[in-house]
Amino acid sequence: QVRLVESGGGLVQAGDSLRLSCAVSGGTIITSIMGWFRQAPGKEREVVAAIRWSGLNTRYADSVKSRFLISASNDKNTAYLQMNSLKPEDTAVYYCAAGVVRDGMESNSHEYRHWGRGTQVTVPS
């Protein structure tokens, strides 16, 4: 069974950095994009960043622009999220997602077919 497996979360202080990884495990999947979403307690899941294989175009939530960087391995089986200058408001469970997503729909979680189980990122205030 194909799965997305996240790693790299943890408890860090404000201003610190973390690097999340997401690996495709158990087979191959057809995707046009990989993305990172997050969900904080009591809030809706939101897109953080996405990378589209075509042109390696990237998109970021306004709240993380200039602080986070999404990248991927050449074989498109692993995606990374480098998170710098972390803030308490970045505290959330971070999910990796992948699928064949229509142009302009990168922020729509329903467009993504494959999901990881999530990894917790905690930045105390």
C-alpha positions, 0 to 999 in steps of 0.5 A: 500500500502506498503511503506518504510518511512525514518526519522531522517535526518536534518542539522548538523555540521561537526563531528556530528552524525545522526541516520536514520530510515527506517520502512516498513509501510502498510503491509509486503514485501519479502526481502533479504536485506535492504539498504541505498543509497544517492544522492547528487545534480548533482551526481548519486545515490550510495549505502551507506550501506546494510544489508543482512538478511542471516547472517546479513552480511553488506556492506559499501561504502569505503567513510563511512566505520568506520563512519557509521553503518547499523542495523535492528530490529529483525522483519526485518521491520526497518533498521537504519543507524547510521552516525558518524563524518559527513562530508560536502561530506555526504550531500545528500538525503538518500533513504532506499531500500529493496528487494530480491537482488542477491548476489554481487549486493547490490550496484545495485539500480535496484535490489531493488524493494521498495524505500522510498521517501528520507530524506535530510542530510545536513552538511555545509562546 
